[in-house]
């Protein structure tokens, strides 16, 4: 189990603070358009961040990003019901 914790920490540290923020928002159910609006960025910038997250973590889908976020402790599904009440979609 100790190896899993170290791997999780290494994966989290591989992401920039902005990428972690975008992952949290995406997994909480916000659309790319909503994330872009909230952060004052263009949608293309958000898509670029998401693509870098996929590359750094070696994953391919938004569902895998969600699994990573939960397993890595970036979000707490017990405390945040938003993740289950909103549909994750791309705009």
N, C-alpha and C positions, 0 to 999 in steps of 0.2 A: 504493500500500500504506500510505503514511503516513496517509492519510485514514481508512482502516479502523481503524488503531490508535487514532486520536483518537476515532472513533465508539464503539469498544469501551470505551475509558476513560470516555467520557461516559455510556454506558449503565450501566456498573458503578457509577459515582458517583451515578447517579440512585436507586440502591437503598440502603436503610438497611443497616447492619451485620447486623441481625436478618434482613432479607429475604434478604441474601446467604447467611447461614447456613442459612436454610430452603431456599433453592434448592439449595445444596450437598447437604443431607440428602435432599431430594426426588429429586434426580438420582442420588444414590448408591443409591436404591432403597428408602428408608425410607417407610413409609406415613404418612399424616397423623396417625393415632393414635400411631404410634411417635415421630414428631417432637414431637407435643404432650406425650407422656409425658417424653421426654428434656429438653424445655425447660420443663417444669412449667407448661404453658399448656393451655387448652381447645382441642379440635379446631376449634371455630368461629373461634378467634383465628388458628390456622394457615391455615385456609381464607381468612380475610380478608387475611392477608399474601400468600398466593398470588395472590389476586385483584388486590391492589395491584401486585404484580410484573407481572402480565399487562397491567394498564392503563398502567403507566409505560413498559413496553417495547413496547406495541402488539401483543402476541401473544395467542393464544387457547387454546392447548393445552399440556398438560404436556410433550408431545414438543417443542414449540417452546421451552419453558423449558430443556429438556435441550440442544437445539442451541445456544441462547444461552450456556448455562453452559460448554459445551465451547469454543465459538468465542471467548468472552470470557476464557477461561483461569481460570474459577472452579473448574474441576475438571480434573484431568489423567488422562485415561483410560488412559494408558500406565502410570502409577504406581498407579492405583486401579482394580483389577479388580472392585470391589464394584458399580460401575455396570453392568457387564455380567452379573454373576452373580445379581442380584436383579431381580425384576419390579417395575416401578413401578406401584403401584395405589393407589387411594383407598379408605379404609375408611369 
